[in-house]
Amino acid sequence: MAQYDPAVKELEELLESPDIKDVKPEVRQKLERILDMCNKRHDYADEITTPQSDILAYIHEQTTSHPWEQAYTSGKTKWNLESGMISGLVTCQFLKFVISMMQAKQVLEIGMFTGYTALAMAEALPADGEVVTCEISEYLKDMTADFFSRSQHGKKIKTYFAPAEDTLNNLIKDGRSFDVIFIDANKPGYKGYVDIILENGLLAPRGIILADNAYLSGTSYINPRTREDNVMNDFNQHIKNNPQLQQVLLPIRDGILAIRRKSDVEGQAAE
């Protein structure tokens, strides 16, 4: 979505600024055309991508129309949840592609929110597949249970309402491993999550980790601040500097960092 593109925001602010009120009309028209092209590029991706299922469209609509601010100010939620936290169509269909291509059966999601991506990934799994998803906000328990009950694929989802670290440790004790792991939770926790996953066998052989918001609305690459100040650049560099990993930053929505063990990616030379 264009809302995550800092170039779009910059152009919108410029066009509304009094600083360019006296600019030549042809220059303003050029700027407006550039903004229009940026927006159309994002819209075109949604237009060409395979449509989502009816239940996913319903979850998306319910999420965007929910009174999140009211829930927060009334004390029903401990965190200021926002509709913009939901993933987009292209992200969900990409996740389904990855799961289907890898013939995955076990999927782990860290950060569920309203269950949009959890159900999307469940739609790509075989009948005996499972999505284990972590969520810390108890406020979402009844809402997501209702959403999942509206789909036969919802039966493939197991939700844990607890801090992600606690859930990961319990999964380690149970000897679990996952073919696909999708991370879309609190950004300062990303580095710790991946370290726990890799050090304790949670990522299955030839598995893949997909970390959302790798761009974080451009903060990762526009005048990067110090490692302490820029949490997602810190995470991205942490992955890049691990010699055992291979990664690709995909320019999907707000950026998805795809991570695999280097031994699972590199081929063998012919004799």
C-alpha contacts under 8 A as a table, 3 or more apart, distances in Angstrom:
res1	aa1	res2	aa2	distance
1	M	4	Y	6.10
1	M	5	D	7.51
1	M	42	H	5.63
1	M	43	D	7.33
1	M	88	G	7.40
1	M	253	R	5.61
1	M	254	D	7.86
2	A	5	D	5.18
2	A	8	V	6.57
2	A	38	C	7.35
2	A	39	N	5.79
2	A	42	H	5.94
2	A	253	R	7.89
3	Q	6	P	7.75
3	Q	8	V	7.34
3	Q	9	K	7.22
4	Y	216	L	7.68
4	Y	217	S	4.81
4	Y	218	G	7.64
4	Y	253	R	6.99
4	Y	254	D	5.81
5	D	8	V	5.43
5	D	9	K	6.67
5	D	217	S	6.02
5	D	218	G	6.90
5	D	254	D	7.55
6	P	9	K	5.02
6	P	10	E	6.05
6	P	217	S	6.09
6	P	218	G	5.81
7	A	10	E	5.06
7	A	11	L	6.23
8	V	11	L	5.20
8	V	12	E	6.16
8	V	35	L	6.27
8	V	38	C	6.68
8	V	39	N	7.51
9	K	12	E	5.09
9	K	13	E	6.16
10	E	13	E	5.25
10	E	14	L	6.13
11	L	14	L	4.99
11	L	15	L	6.15
11	L	31	L	7.34
11	L	35	L	6.36
12	E	15	L	5.28
12	E	16	E	6.37
12	E	35	L	7.41
13	E	16	E	5.19
13	E	17	S	6.05
14	L	17	S	5.05
14	L	19	D	7.85
14	L	20	I	7.40
15	L	20	I	7.15
15	L	28	R	7.63
15	L	31	L	7.66
15	L	32	E	7.62
17	S	20	I	6.23
17	S	21	K	7.44
18	P	21	K	5.17
19	D	22	D	7.66
20	I	23	V	5.11
23	V	27	V	6.63
23	V	28	R	6.66
24	K	27	V	5.30
24	K	28	R	6.50
25	P	28	R	5.12
25	P	29	Q	6.09
26	E	29	Q	5.02
26	E	30	K	6.17
27	V	30	K	5.05
27	V	31	L	6.36
28	R	31	L	5.08
28	R	32	E	6.16
29	Q	32	E	5.01
29	Q	33	R	6.07
30	K	33	R	5.02
30	K	34	I	6.26
31	L	34	I	5.09
31	L	35	L	6.29
32	E	35	L	5.10
32	E	36	D	6.11
33	R	36	D	4.97
33	R	37	M	6.16
34	I	37	M	5.12
34	I	38	C	6.32
35	L	38	C	5.14
35	L	39	N	6.32
36	D	39	N	5.20
36	D	40	K	6.05
37	M	40	K	5.05
37	M	41	R	6.08
38	C	41	R	5.24
38	C	42	H	6.80
39	N	42	H	5.45
39	N	43	D	6.27
40	K	43	D	4.88
40	K	44	Y	5.76
41	R	44	Y	5.19
41	R	45	A	6.57
42	H	45	A	5.36
42	H	46	D	6.84
43	D	46	D	5.27
43	D	47	E	6.21
44	Y	47	E	4.85
44	Y	48	I	6.14
45	A	48	I	5.44
45	A	49	T	6.07
45	A	90	V	7.14
46	D	49	T	5.27
46	D	89	L	6.54
46	D	90	V	6.22
47	E	50	T	7.97
49	T	89	L	7.77
49	T	90	V	6.49
49	T	93	Q	7.58
50	T	93	Q	7.32
51	P	89	L	7.62
52	Q	56	L	6.09
52	Q	57	A	6.38
52	Q	89	L	6.78
52	Q	93	Q	7.62
53	S	56	L	5.27
53	S	57	A	6.31
54	D	57	A	5.07
54	D	58	Y	6.20
55	I	58	Y	4.90
55	I	59	I	6.23
55	I	147	F	7.76
55	I	150	R	7.16
55	I	151	S	7.01
56	L	59	I	5.05
56	L	60	H	6.14
56	L	116	Y	6.21
56	L	119	L	7.47
56	L	120	A	7.08
57	A	60	H	5.07
57	A	61	E	6.16
58	Y	61	E	5.12
58	Y	62	Q	6.08
59	I	62	Q	5.12
59	I	63	T	5.97
59	I	114	T	7.35
59	I	115	G	7.75
59	I	116	Y	6.26
59	I	147	F	6.78
60	H	63	T	5.13
60	H	64	T	6.19
60	H	86	I	7.52
60	H	116	Y	6.90
61	E	64	T	5.31
61	E	65	S	6.18
62	Q	65	S	5.29
62	Q	66	H	5.92
63	T	66	H	5.32
63	T	83	S	5.75
63	T	86	I	7.52
63	T	114	T	6.88
64	T	83	S	4.83
64	T	84	G	7.49
65	S	83	S	7.67
66	H	83	S	7.47
67	P	70	Q	5.42
67	P	71	A	6.37
68	W	71	A	5.05
68	W	72	Y	6.30
68	W	80	N	7.27
68	W	81	L	5.96
68	W	82	E	5.97
68	W	83	S	7.32
69	E	72	Y	5.09
69	E	73	T	6.14
69	E	80	N	6.73
69	E	81	L	7.37
69	E	82	E	7.47
70	Q	73	T	5.21
70	Q	74	S	5.96
71	A	74	S	5.36
71	A	75	G	6.37
71	A	76	K	5.11
71	A	77	T	5.97
72	Y	75	G	5.21
72	Y	76	K	5.76
72	Y	77	T	4.94
72	Y	78	K	6.71
72	Y	79	W	6.64
72	Y	80	N	5.59
72	Y	81	L	7.45
73	T	76	K	7.63
74	S	77	T	7.92
75	G	78	K	6.68
76	K	139	Y	6.83
77	T	80	N	7.05
77	T	81	L	7.81
77	T	137	S	7.15
77	T	138	E	7.99
77	T	139	Y	6.08
78	K	137	S	7.53
79	W	137	S	7.91
81	L	85	M	7.41
82	E	85	M	5.66
83	S	86	I	6.03
84	G	87	S	7.80
85	M	113	F	7.56
86	I	113	F	7.14
86	I	114	T	7.45
86	I	116	Y	7.06
87	S	91	T	6.33
87	S	92	C	6.96
87	S	116	Y	7.25
87	S	117	T	6.86
88	G	91	T	5.40
88	G	92	C	6.37
88	G	253	R	7.48
89	L	92	C	5.26
89	L	93	Q	6.22
90	V	93	Q	5.24
90	V	94	F	6.00
90	V	252	I	7.32
90	V	253	R	7.56
91	T	94	F	5.09
91	T	95	L	6.23
91	T	252	I	6.72
91	T	253	R	7.06
92	C	95	L	5.13
92	C	96	K	6.35
92	C	117	T	5.81
92	C	120	A	6.04
92	C	121	M	7.38
93	Q	96	K	5.01
93	Q	97	F	6.20
93	Q	120	A	7.54
94	F	97	F	4.98
94	F	98	V	6.31
95	L	98	V	5.17
95	L	99	I	6.24
95	L	120	A	7.81
95	L	121	M	6.41
96	K	99	I	5.16
96	K	100	S	6.07
96	K	120	A	6.72
96	K	121	M	5.43
96	K	123	E	7.53
96	K	124	A	5.35
97	F	100	S	5.22
97	F	101	M	5.96
97	F	124	A	7.84
98	V	101	M	5.19
98	V	102	M	6.07
99	I	102	M	5.31
99	I	103	Q	5.96
99	I	104	A	5.21
99	I	121	M	7.22
99	I	124	A	6.41
99	I	125	L	7.16
99	I	180	V	6.88
100	S	103	Q	4.92
100	S	104	A	6.51
100	S	124	A	5.98
100	S	125	L	7.15
101	M	104	A	7.79
102	M	179	D	7.89
103	Q	125	L	7.91
104	A	107	V	7.24
104	A	125	L	6.90
104	A	129	G	7.76
104	A	179	D	5.53
104	A	180	V	6.88
105	K	125	L	6.04
105	K	126	P	6.75
105	K	128	D	7.27
105	K	129	G	4.36
105	K	130	E	6.29
105	K	178	F	7.92
105	K	179	D	6.88
106	Q	129	G	5.84
106	Q	130	E	5.25
106	Q	131	V	6.24
106	Q	132	V	7.84
106	Q	177	S	7.41
106	Q	178	F	4.87
106	Q	179	D	5.52
106	Q	180	V	6.88
107	V	121	M	7.93
107	V	130	E	6.21
107	V	131	V	4.68
107	V	132	V	6.18
107	V	178	F	5.34
107	V	179	D	5.95
107	V	180	V	4.91
107	V	181	I	5.79
107	V	182	F	7.87
108	L	131	V	5.74
108	L	132	V	4.84
108	L	133	T	5.76
108	L	178	F	6.22
108	L	180	V	6.39
108	L	181	I	4.67
108	L	182	F	6.30
109	E	112	M	6.70
109	E	118	A	7.08
109	E	131	V	7.16
109	E	132	V	6.19
109	E	133	T	4.50
109	E	134	C	6.21
109	E	181	I	5.74
109	E	182	F	4.76
109	E	183	I	5.91
109	E	184	D	7.64
110	I	133	T	5.93
110	I	134	C	4.97
110	I	135	E	7.05
110	I	164	A	6.70
110	I	181	I	7.75
110	I	182	F	6.30
110	I	183	I	4.82
110	I	184	D	5.98
110	I	185	A	6.01
111	G	133	T	6.98
111	G	134	C	5.46
111	G	135	E	5.25
111	G	136	I	7.81
111	G	164	A	7.96
111	G	183	I	6.47
111	G	184	D	5.08
111	G	185	A	4.35
111	G	186	N	7.78
112	M	115	G	5.31
112	M	116	Y	7.70
112	M	117	T	7.33
112	M	118	A	6.61
112	M	133	T	6.09
112	M	134	C	6.01
112	M	135	E	5.35
112	M	184	D	7.58
112	M	185	A	7.80
113	F	116	Y	7.69
113	F	135	E	6.70
113	F	140	L	7.03
114	T	140	L	6.55
114	T	143	M	7.18
114	T	144	T	5.66
115	G	118	A	4.98
115	G	119	L	6.00
115	G	144	T	5.91
115	G	147	F	7.61
115	G	148	F	7.79
116	Y	119	L	5.60
116	Y	120	A	6.25
117	T	120	A	4.85
117	T	121	M	6.05
118	A	121	M	5.33
118	A	122	A	6.21
118	A	131	V	6.75
118	A	133	T	6.99
118	A	157	I	7.27
119	L	122	A	4.86
119	L	123	E	6.17
119	L	148	F	7.10
119	L	153	H	6.88
119	L	154	G	6.29
119	L	157	I	7.43
120	A	123	E	5.19
120	A	124	A	6.99
121	M	124	A	5.33
121	M	125	L	6.80
121	M	131	V	7.32
122	A	125	L	5.22
122	A	129	G	7.67
122	A	130	E	6.93
122	A	131	V	6.15
122	A	153	H	5.75
122	A	154	G	7.00
122	A	156	K	6.22
122	A	157	I	6.85
123	E	153	H	5.69
125	L	128	D	7.70
125	L	129	G	5.32
125	L	130	E	7.24
126	P	129	G	5.16
127	A	156	K	7.53
128	D	156	K	7.55
129	G	156	K	6.41
130	E	156	K	4.82
130	E	157	I	5.82
130	E	158	K	7.24
131	V	156	K	6.14
131	V	157	I	4.75
131	V	158	K	6.15
132	V	157	I	6.00
132	V	158	K	4.84
132	V	159	T	5.93
132	V	160	Y	7.64
133	T	157	I	7.27
133	T	158	K	6.25
133	T	159	T	4.92
133	T	160	Y	6.30
134	C	159	T	5.99
134	C	160	Y	5.04
134	C	161	F	6.16
134	C	162	A	7.00
134	C	163	P	7.67
134	C	164	A	5.94
134	C	167	T	7.02
135	E	138	E	7.84
135	E	159	T	7.34
135	E	160	Y	6.25
135	E	161	F	4.94
135	E	162	A	6.22
135	E	163	P	7.13
135	E	164	A	7.07
136	I	161	F	5.13
136	I	162	A	4.80
136	I	163	P	5.33
136	I	164	A	7.19
137	S	140	L	5.90
137	S	141	K	7.61
137	S	161	F	6.81
137	S	162	A	7.82
138	E	141	K	5.36
138	E	161	F	6.40
139	Y	142	D	7.27
139	Y	143	M	7.79
140	L	143	M	5.24
140	L	144	T	5.97
141	K	144	T	5.55
141	K	145	A	6.14
141	K	161	F	7.69
142	D	145	A	5.09
142	D	146	D	6.21
143	M	146	D	5.33
143	M	147	F	6.41
144	T	147	F	4.90
144	T	148	F	6.05
145	A	148	F	5.24
145	A	149	S	6.10
146	D	149	S	5.18
146	D	150	R	6.70
147	F	150	R	5.53
147	F	151	S	7.51
147	F	154	G	7.98
148	F	151	S	5.64
148	F	152	Q	7.90
148	F	153	H	7.50
148	F	154	G	4.31
148	F	155	K	7.28
148	F	157	I	7.94
149	S	152	Q	7.28
149	S	154	G	5.98
149	S	155	K	7.55
150	R	154	G	7.38
151	S	154	G	5.24
151	S	155	K	7.77
152	Q	155	K	6.01
153	H	156	K	5.64
153	H	157	I	7.63
154	G	157	I	5.50
155	K	158	K	7.96
160	Y	167	T	6.90
162	A	166	D	6.67
162	A	167	T	6.56
163	P	166	D	5.47
163	P	167	T	6.59
164	A	167	T	5.11
164	A	168	L	6.06
165	E	168	L	5.09
165	E	169	N	6.17
165	E	193	Y	7.33
166	D	169	N	5.21
166	D	170	N	6.30
167	T	170	N	5.12
167	T	171	L	6.19
168	L	171	L	5.06
168	L	172	I	6.19
168	L	196	I	7.78
168	L	197	I	7.85
169	N	172	I	5.02
169	N	173	K	6.31
170	N	173	K	5.05
170	N	174	D	6.29
171	L	174	D	5.00
171	L	175	G	6.34
171	L	176	R	5.47
171	L	202	L	7.84
172	I	175	G	5.07
172	I	176	R	5.92
172	I	200	N	6.62
172	I	201	G	7.57
172	I	202	L	6.75
173	K	176	R	7.74
175	G	202	L	7.97
176	R	201	G	7.90
176	R	202	L	6.15
177	S	201	G	6.33
177	S	202	L	4.20
177	S	203	L	5.38
177	S	204	A	5.11
178	F	181	I	6.59
178	F	202	L	5.96
178	F	203	L	5.16
178	F	204	A	5.12
178	F	207	G	6.99
179	D	203	L	6.34
179	D	204	A	5.25
179	D	205	P	7.54
179	D	206	R	7.34
179	D	207	G	4.46
179	D	208	I	6.41
180	V	203	L	7.53
180	V	207	G	5.78
180	V	208	I	5.11
180	V	209	I	5.97
180	V	210	L	7.64
181	I	203	L	7.45
181	I	208	I	6.36
181	I	209	I	4.70
181	I	210	L	6.12
182	F	209	I	5.97
182	F	210	L	4.81
182	F	211	A	5.99
182	F	212	D	7.52
183	I	190	Y	7.41
183	I	209	I	7.57
183	I	210	L	6.19
183	I	211	A	4.76
183	I	212	D	6.07
184	D	187	K	7.80
184	D	211	A	6.44
184	D	212	D	5.31
184	D	213	N	7.38
185	A	189	G	7.54
185	A	190	Y	7.57
186	N	189	G	5.64
186	N	190	Y	7.10
187	K	190	Y	5.47
187	K	231	V	6.70
187	K	232	M	6.72
188	P	191	K	7.12
188	P	231	V	5.94
188	P	232	M	7.70
189	G	192	G	5.44
189	G	193	Y	6.13
190	Y	193	Y	5.13
190	Y	194	V	6.27
190	Y	211	A	7.92
190	Y	235	F	6.79
191	K	194	V	5.39
191	K	195	D	6.23
191	K	235	F	5.61
191	K	238	H	7.39
192	G	195	D	5.11
192	G	196	I	6.14
193	Y	196	I	5.22
193	Y	197	I	6.13
194	V	197	I	4.97
194	V	198	L	6.09
195	D	198	L	5.30
195	D	199	E	5.92
196	I	199	E	5.29
196	I	200	N	5.98
196	I	202	L	7.98
197	I	200	N	5.60
197	I	201	G	6.25
197	I	202	L	4.90
197	I	203	L	6.12
198	L	201	G	5.83
198	L	202	L	6.52
198	L	203	L	6.32
199	E	202	L	7.98
201	G	204	A	6.74
203	L	207	G	5.74
203	L	208	I	7.22
203	L	209	I	7.82
204	A	207	G	5.03
205	P	264	D	7.58
206	R	260	R	7.42
206	R	261	R	7.44
206	R	264	D	5.26
207	G	260	R	6.67
208	I	258	A	6.97
208	I	259	I	5.81
208	I	260	R	5.08
209	I	258	A	5.85
209	I	259	I	5.01
209	I	260	R	6.48
210	L	256	I	6.29
210	L	257	L	5.68
210	L	258	A	4.65
210	L	259	I	6.29
211	A	214	A	6.73
211	A	256	I	5.45
211	A	257	L	5.03
211	A	258	A	6.52
211	A	259	I	7.95
212	D	254	D	7.16
212	D	255	G	6.19
212	D	256	I	4.58
212	D	257	L	6.56
213	N	216	L	4.88
213	N	217	S	7.65
213	N	232	M	7.86
213	N	254	D	4.89
213	N	255	G	5.16
213	N	256	I	6.07
214	A	220	S	7.21
214	A	232	M	6.08
214	A	233	N	7.68
214	A	236	N	7.04
214	A	249	L	7.51
214	A	254	D	6.55
214	A	255	G	4.75
214	A	256	I	5.51
214	A	257	L	5.94
215	Y	218	G	5.05
215	Y	219	T	6.44
215	Y	220	S	5.21
215	Y	221	Y	7.09
215	Y	232	M	7.22
215	Y	233	N	8.00
215	Y	254	D	5.45
215	Y	255	G	5.07
215	Y	256	I	7.89
216	L	219	T	5.62
216	L	220	S	6.24
216	L	232	M	6.76
216	L	254	D	6.13
216	L	255	G	7.51
217	S	220	S	7.76
217	S	254	D	6.24
218	G	221	Y	5.69
218	G	222	I	5.80
219	T	222	I	5.46
219	T	223	N	7.52
219	T	224	P	6.66
219	T	230	N	7.16
219	T	232	M	7.88
219	T	233	N	7.75
220	S	224	P	5.98
220	S	230	N	6.75
220	S	232	M	5.91
220	S	233	N	4.65
221	Y	224	P	5.56
221	Y	233	N	7.39
224	P	230	N	6.85
224	P	233	N	7.33
225	R	228	E	7.96
225	R	229	D	5.96
225	R	230	N	5.77
226	T	229	D	5.30
226	T	230	N	6.22
227	R	230	N	5.41
227	R	231	V	6.82
227	R	233	N	6.95
227	R	234	D	5.07
228	E	231	V	6.69
228	E	234	D	7.31
230	N	233	N	5.50
230	N	234	D	6.04
231	V	234	D	5.06
231	V	235	F	6.30
232	M	235	F	4.90
232	M	236	N	6.04
233	N	236	N	5.01
233	N	237	Q	6.00
234	D	237	Q	5.27
234	D	238	H	6.06
235	F	238	H	4.94
235	F	239	I	6.38
236	N	239	I	5.29
236	N	240	K	6.18
236	N	257	L	7.78
237	Q	240	K	4.83
237	Q	241	N	5.98
238	H	241	N	5.34
238	H	242	N	6.55
239	I	242	N	5.37
239	I	245	L	7.04
239	I	247	Q	7.53
239	I	259	I	7.95
240	K	243	P	7.67
240	K	245	L	7.48
240	K	246	Q	7.55
240	K	247	Q	7.08
242	N	245	L	5.68
243	P	246	Q	7.81
243	P	262	K	7.91
244	Q	261	R	5.94
244	Q	262	K	5.50
244	Q	263	S	7.58
245	L	259	I	6.78
245	L	260	R	5.76
245	L	261	R	4.53
245	L	262	K	4.74
246	Q	259	I	5.94
246	Q	260	R	5.47
246	Q	261	R	5.98
246	Q	262	K	5.01
246	Q	265	V	7.40
247	Q	257	L	6.71
247	Q	258	A	5.42
247	Q	259	I	4.51
247	Q	260	R	6.37
248	V	257	L	5.83
248	V	258	A	5.22
248	V	259	I	6.81
249	L	255	G	6.65
249	L	256	I	5.82
249	L	257	L	4.40
249	L	258	A	6.21
250	L	255	G	5.65
250	L	256	I	5.15
250	L	257	L	6.11
250	L	258	A	7.27
251	P	254	D	7.00
251	P	255	G	4.80
251	P	256	I	6.70
252	I	255	G	5.01
252	I	256	I	6.19
253	R	256	I	7.88
260	R	264	D	6.77
260	R	265	V	7.08
261	R	264	D	5.33
261	R	265	V	6.79
262	K	265	V	5.19
262	K	266	E	6.13
263	S	266	E	5.78
